[in-house]
Amino acid sequence: MAGLESVDWLTSTTAMELTELPKSLVVIGGGYVGMEQAQLFAHLGARVSVVGRLAPHAEPELAQGLREVFADDGITVVEEHATAVATGIGPHGQDVVVSTASGAQVRGARLLVATGRFARTDGLDLAAAAVDVDERGFVVVDESQRTSNPRIYAAGDVSGAPQYVYVAAAGGRAAALNALADDGRATPARVDYTGLPAVVFTRPQLASAGLTEDEALARGYVCDCRVLGLSDVPRALVQHDTRGAVKLVVDATTGKVLGVHALADGAGEIMLAATYAIKAGMTVDDLADTWAPYLTMAESLRIVAGLFRNQMPTSCCA
Ligand SMILES: Cc1cc2nc3c(=O)[nH]c(=O)nc-3n(C[C@H](O)[C@H](O)[C@H](O)COP(=O)(O)OP(=O)(O)OC[C@H]3O[C@@H](n4cnc5c(N)ncnc54)[C@H](O)[C@@H]3O)c2cc1C
């Protein structure tokens, strides 16, 4: 990013080491780290601007809901259609100014760069060990976590896997089992990504399990989706916060649940049940006909499944 070296910028780690709250903060990057830290600083009282698309991989209905939450929190979001929205950075007195692709200028006392993390494989001379990396520097592994050198395994962020701590742990387990197995091991251990959950710890949380509608279509599914607004979820009503929604992505041919997505208080907790449902191959009818405890946010799973039968959202009891 042109001009980055001319300012004293923060990472997600150094931002957490600040001992004083900056008056204002510009965050470059609308991914999960950028969103979580932008909202944290806004809630602490800083004037926050985010430069970059908010939740670019989330379901569009939910990303839109989060935009509205950020607006309520007083966070300015500068979103443009270019992939690299921030085009230039420079000092302006005591402040930092970020220029955007469309010519806008965003100013703040501090700058946080949250544009994603890359593998630091440059200095490892992996070529000498015949370990291939991809064009972005991530170590290439097969399904058994084995690199191009059959005696070397890799796991976690460096292997280009989804960047979650539980994925790193599962990949590490598979790598260790395979590395220590007898040569004749018939079925190597592998990570099964079916129903993989993800949580953005904003308030409310943005969480998902399994495939988005776009991912399902890209994989060739004929899919059917329903979106339930939180104003039809009793738990959200009693909490007086109906901002958000739950979306169900279903294989139209088999009725099987492919993905569950939510913007809601406790959305991350809903995803455990969602992951079980996807992994077990449950259909939307199974979900609609399975018990859901009343006055929990997780009841939204049963209610949204009911929308495939009847357009009226129906809680068990309200
Ligand atoms: C701000 C933030 C919030 C996050 N929140 C969540 C969350 O809520 N939930 C979640 O699941 N995930 C979260 N993640 C992602 C998660 O932290 C990573 O996916 C996970 O840590 C990956 O584990 P890893 O072991 O592959 O890599 P790391 O945890 O990065 O560990 C790699 C280690 O290797 C060391 N190292 C690097 N180069 C060398 C070298 N040349 N020689 C020796 N050692 C080296 C590093 O110092 C580091 O200790 C978050 C990430 C960030 C940045």
The ligand as an SDF file (V2000), in Angstrom:
LIG
                    3D

 53 58  0  0  0  0  0  0  0  0999 V2000
   -6.9290  -10.7500   15.6680 C   0  0  0  0  0  0  0  0  0  0  0  0
   -7.2100  -12.2080   15.3720 C   0  0  0  0  0  0  0  0  0  0  0  0
   -8.3330  -12.8020   15.9400 C   0  0  0  0  0  0  0  0  0  0  0  0
   -8.5990  -14.1410   15.6950 C   0  0  0  0  0  0  0  0  0  0  0  0
   -9.7010  -14.6950   16.2810 N   0  0  0  0  0  0  0  0  0  0  0  0
   -9.9680  -15.9900   16.0840 C   0  0  0  0  0  0  0  0  0  0  0  0
  -11.0910  -16.5960   16.7140 C   0  0  0  0  0  0  0  0  0  0  0  0
  -11.8510  -15.9470   17.4250 O   0  0  0  0  0  0  0  0  0  0  0  0
  -11.3310  -17.9180   16.4780 N   0  0  0  0  0  0  0  0  0  0  0  0
  -10.5050  -18.6560   15.6820 C   0  0  0  0  0  0  0  0  0  0  0  0
  -10.7490  -19.8540   15.5110 O   0  0  0  0  0  0  0  0  0  0  0  0
   -9.4290  -18.1130   15.0650 N   0  0  0  0  0  0  0  0  0  0  0  0
   -9.1410  -16.8010   15.2470 C   0  0  0  0  0  0  0  0  0  0  0  0
   -8.0490  -16.2400   14.6320 N   0  0  0  0  0  0  0  0  0  0  0  0
   -7.2230  -17.0830   13.7180 C   0  0  0  0  0  0  0  0  0  0  0  0
   -6.2810  -17.9860   14.4930 C   0  0  0  0  0  0  0  0  0  0  0  0
   -5.5440  -17.2050   15.4110 O   0  0  0  0  0  0  0  0  0  0  0  0
   -5.3440  -18.7040   13.5370 C   0  0  0  0  0  0  0  0  0  0  0  0
   -6.0720  -19.3670   12.5280 O   0  0  0  0  0  0  0  0  0  0  0  0
   -4.5110  -19.7310   14.2790 C   0  0  0  0  0  0  0  0  0  0  0  0
   -3.7270  -19.0860   15.2720 O   0  0  0  0  0  0  0  0  0  0  0  0
   -3.6110  -20.4950   13.3220 C   0  0  0  0  0  0  0  0  0  0  0  0
   -2.7480  -21.3360   14.0520 O   0  0  0  0  0  0  0  0  0  0  0  0
   -1.3320  -21.7180   13.4520 P   0  0  0  0  0  0  0  0  0  0  0  0
   -0.7200  -22.6240   14.4630 O   0  0  0  0  0  0  0  0  0  0  0  0
   -1.4820  -22.1920   12.0510 O   0  0  0  0  0  0  0  0  0  0  0  0
   -0.5270  -20.3310   13.3480 O   0  0  0  0  0  0  0  0  0  0  0  0
   -0.0860  -19.3260   14.4800 P   0  0  0  0  0  0  0  0  0  0  0  0
   -1.0140  -19.3650   15.6660 O   0  0  0  0  0  0  0  0  0  0  0  0
    0.1230  -18.0210   13.7910 O   0  0  0  0  0  0  0  0  0  0  0  0
    1.2870  -19.9180   14.9920 O   0  0  0  0  0  0  0  0  0  0  0  0
    2.4160  -19.9140   14.1550 C   0  0  0  0  0  0  0  0  0  0  0  0
    3.6380  -19.8560   15.0660 C   0  0  0  0  0  0  0  0  0  0  0  0
    4.8100  -20.0510   14.2750 O   0  0  0  0  0  0  0  0  0  0  0  0
    5.7840  -19.1160   14.6830 C   0  0  0  0  0  0  0  0  0  0  0  0
    6.7230  -18.9260   13.5640 N   0  0  0  0  0  0  0  0  0  0  0  0
    6.5430  -18.1750   12.4500 C   0  0  0  0  0  0  0  0  0  0  0  0
    7.6420  -18.2540   11.6540 N   0  0  0  0  0  0  0  0  0  0  0  0
    8.5030  -19.0840   12.2690 C   0  0  0  0  0  0  0  0  0  0  0  0
    9.8060  -19.5830   11.9800 C   0  0  0  0  0  0  0  0  0  0  0  0
   10.4420  -19.2200   10.8780 N   0  0  0  0  0  0  0  0  0  0  0  0
   10.3790  -20.4080   12.8440 N   0  0  0  0  0  0  0  0  0  0  0  0
    9.7490  -20.7880   13.9720 C   0  0  0  0  0  0  0  0  0  0  0  0
    8.5290  -20.3660   14.3220 N   0  0  0  0  0  0  0  0  0  0  0  0
    7.9190  -19.5230   13.4910 C   0  0  0  0  0  0  0  0  0  0  0  0
    4.9900  -17.8700   15.0320 C   0  0  0  0  0  0  0  0  0  0  0  0
    5.7220  -17.0230   15.8730 O   0  0  0  0  0  0  0  0  0  0  0  0
    3.7860  -18.4920   15.7390 C   0  0  0  0  0  0  0  0  0  0  0  0
    4.0170  -18.6960   17.1070 O   0  0  0  0  0  0  0  0  0  0  0  0
   -7.7440  -14.9090   14.8590 C   0  0  0  0  0  0  0  0  0  0  0  0
   -6.6250  -14.3000   14.2710 C   0  0  0  0  0  0  0  0  0  0  0  0
   -6.3620  -12.9680   14.5180 C   0  0  0  0  0  0  0  0  0  0  0  0
   -5.1520  -12.3290   13.8790 C   0  0  0  0  0  0  0  0  0  0  0  0
  1  2  1  0
  2  3  1  0
  2 52  2  0
  3  4  2  0
  4  5  1  0
  4 50  1  0
  5  6  2  0
  6  7  1  0
  6 13  1  0
  7  8  2  0
  7  9  1  0
  9 10  1  0
 10 11  2  0
 10 12  1  0
 12 13  2  0
 13 14  1  0
 14 15  1  0
 14 50  1  0
 15 16  1  0
 16 17  1  0
 16 18  1  0
 18 19  1  0
 18 20  1  0
 20 21  1  0
 20 22  1  0
 22 23  1  0
 23 24  1  0
 24 25  2  0
 24 26  1  0
 24 27  1  0
 27 28  1  0
 28 29  2  0
 28 30  1  0
 28 31  1  0
 31 32  1  0
 32 33  1  0
 33 34  1  0
 33 48  1  0
 34 35  1  0
 35 36  1  0
 35 46  1  0
 36 37  1  0
 36 45  1  0
 37 38  2  0
 38 39  1  0
 39 40  1  0
 39 45  2  0
 40 41  1  0
 40 42  2  0
 42 43  1  0
 43 44  2  0
 44 45  1  0
 46 47  1  0
 46 48  1  0
 48 49  1  0
 50 51  2  0
 51 52  1  0
 52 53  1  0
M  END
$$$$
